[in-house]
Amino acid sequence: MNALTLKQLRALDAVAKGGSLTAAGEKLGLTTPAIHTQIKGLEEALQMKLIQRAVDGAGSELTEAGLALREAALRIEDSLSQAEANLRAIQRGQVGRLTLGVVSTGKYFAPRLVKLMQQVHPEIEIALKVGNRTEILQGLDRGAFDIAVMGRPPRQPEVIAQPLGDHPHGLVAPPGHPLIGHANDLDALFSQRFISREQGSGTRILMTRWLDRIGDGRIYDTLEMDSNETIKQAVMAELGVAFLSLHTVTDEVDTGRLVLLNAPGLPLMRHWFLVRPVKERPRDLTLRIWDEIIGLSGKFLPKPMTTL
């Protein structure tokens, strides 16, 4: 392992992303033979095959050993990126940099949270990274985030979790929708198209569990979209109804562009949590920001709403 280099590991990652030695070379600004040399050096050092021809016969893919090594390479890159950012912060006269991961639904209040932290600790640079639940969990596992804000804490990776405040979810429709005042009619409800987030989203998981629980086996139609903003626009365009975090629709409900429905079991109340990885030894800077966020008692969260 002592013979491995960052260039070799980056070549392996580029092959995984690009699907071929040629694409990897284009990404890194190297020739295909140069990428081949880097991969060959890795394989000789480890005495294991790291890439193979793809199943469809086009390009290359990583072997099981290659995937395991790439996972380690991603952790190294995350650590180096964090170290570089911390050094730059110190160079600017700050005490360091903290990276805060937030699930996509939290982007509606996360900037307010960062602003509050900057007012209290101007000497600390706080970087905000937004992703879906799967991306945030992967980042926590690799050490890409110091702390993160999300809904239900995961079993893996193992984390320390502290509740931040209530997180209501509900069903929204456009003004004048026939379900308004009648959303407790399950036949009418399940005849609707449900516009939903992508697989891996915490909101999608929650919506599926809710529909399965109240529907008792009923089939329903879904239309998948990759962002809350797109979903809200789709609902306003009358393409269907949507199950969303009520923290994401505050403005639209206040202005009458969307209406909350009184469907069975809604609003569904969950909680926001602040989490940090157990396996990572927290820095004093991390613990300081952690305590400050907990001390805010959720004052950065949008005001709760009720169904109509």
Secondary structure in CASP SS format (residue, H / E / C, confidence):
PFRMAT SS
TARGET T0000
AUTHOR 0000-0000-0000
METHOD secondary structure of the structure
MODEL  1
M C 1.00
N C 1.00
A C 1.00
L C 1.00
T C 1.00
L H 1.00
K H 1.00
Q H 1.00
L H 1.00
R H 1.00
A H 1.00
L H 1.00
D H 1.00
A H 1.00
V H 1.00
A H 1.00
K H 1.00
G H 1.00
G C 1.00
S C 1.00
L H 1.00
T H 1.00
A H 1.00
A H 1.00
G H 1.00
E H 1.00
K H 1.00
L H 1.00
G C 1.00
L C 1.00
T C 1.00
T H 1.00
P H 1.00
A H 1.00
I H 1.00
H H 1.00
T H 1.00
Q H 1.00
I H 1.00
K H 1.00
G H 1.00
L H 1.00
E H 1.00
E H 1.00
A H 1.00
L H 1.00
Q C 1.00
M C 1.00
K C 1.00
L C 1.00
I E 1.00
Q E 1.00
R E 1.00
A C 1.00
V C 1.00
D C 1.00
G C 1.00
A C 1.00
G C 1.00
S E 1.00
E E 1.00
L E 1.00
T C 1.00
E H 1.00
A H 1.00
G H 1.00
L H 1.00
A H 1.00
L H 1.00
R H 1.00
E H 1.00
A H 1.00
A H 1.00
L H 1.00
R H 1.00
I H 1.00
E H 1.00
D H 1.00
S H 1.00
L H 1.00
S H 1.00
Q H 1.00
A H 1.00
E H 1.00
A H 1.00
N H 1.00
L H 1.00
R H 1.00
A H 1.00
I H 1.00
Q H 1.00
R C 1.00
G C 1.00
Q C 1.00
V C 1.00
G E 1.00
R E 1.00
L E 1.00
T E 1.00
L E 1.00
G E 1.00
V E 1.00
V E 1.00
S H 1.00
T H 1.00
G H 1.00
K H 1.00
Y H 1.00
F C 1.00
A H 1.00
P H 1.00
R H 1.00
L H 1.00
V H 1.00
K H 1.00
L H 1.00
M H 1.00
Q H 1.00
Q H 1.00
V H 1.00
H C 1.00
P C 1.00
E C 1.00
I E 1.00
E E 1.00
I E 1.00
A E 1.00
L E 1.00
K E 1.00
V E 1.00
G E 1.00
N C 1.00
R H 1.00
T H 1.00
E H 1.00
I H 1.00
L H 1.00
Q H 1.00
G H 1.00
L H 1.00
D H 1.00
R H 1.00
G C 1.00
A C 1.00
F C 1.00
D C 1.00
I E 1.00
A E 1.00
V E 1.00
M E 1.00
G C 1.00
R C 1.00
P C 1.00
P C 1.00
R C 1.00
Q C 1.00
P C 1.00
E C 1.00
V E 1.00
I E 1.00
A E 1.00
Q E 1.00
P E 1.00
L E 1.00
G E 1.00
D E 1.00
H E 1.00
P E 1.00
H E 1.00
G E 1.00
L E 1.00
V E 1.00
A E 1.00
P C 1.00
P C 1.00
G C 1.00
H C 1.00
P C 1.00
L C 1.00
I C 1.00
G C 1.00
H C 1.00
A C 1.00
N C 1.00
D C 1.00
L H 1.00
D H 1.00
A H 1.00
L H 1.00
F H 1.00
S C 1.00
Q C 1.00
R E 1.00
F E 1.00
I E 1.00
S E 1.00
R C 1.00
E C 1.00
Q C 1.00
G C 1.00
S C 1.00
G H 1.00
T H 1.00
R H 1.00
I H 1.00
L H 1.00
M H 1.00
T H 1.00
R H 1.00
W H 1.00
L H 1.00
D H 1.00
R H 1.00
I H 1.00
G H 1.00
D C 1.00
G C 1.00
R C 1.00
I C 1.00
Y C 1.00
D E 1.00
T E 1.00
L E 1.00
E E 1.00
M C 1.00
D C 1.00
S C 1.00
N H 1.00
E H 1.00
T H 1.00
I H 1.00
K H 1.00
Q H 1.00
A H 1.00
V H 1.00
M H 1.00
A C 1.00
E C 1.00
L C 1.00
G C 1.00
V E 1.00
A E 1.00
F E 1.00
L E 1.00
S E 1.00
L H 1.00
H H 1.00
T H 1.00
V C 1.00
T H 1.00
D H 1.00
E H 1.00
V H 1.00
D H 1.00
T C 1.00
G C 1.00
R C 1.00
L C 1.00
V E 1.00
L E 1.00
L E 1.00
N C 1.00
A C 1.00
P C 1.00
G C 1.00
L C 1.00
P C 1.00
L E 1.00
M E 1.00
R E 1.00
H E 1.00
W E 1.00
F E 1.00
L E 1.00
V E 1.00
R E 1.00
P E 1.00
V C 1.00
K C 1.00
E C 1.00
R C 1.00
P C 1.00
R C 1.00
D H 1.00
L H 1.00
T H 1.00
L H 1.00
R H 1.00
I H 1.00
W H 1.00
D H 1.00
E H 1.00
I H 1.00
I H 1.00
G H 1.00
L C 1.00
S C 1.00
G C 1.00
K C 1.00
F C 1.00
L C 1.00
P C 1.00
K C 1.00
P C 1.00
M C 1.00
T C 1.00
T C 1.00
L C 1.00
END
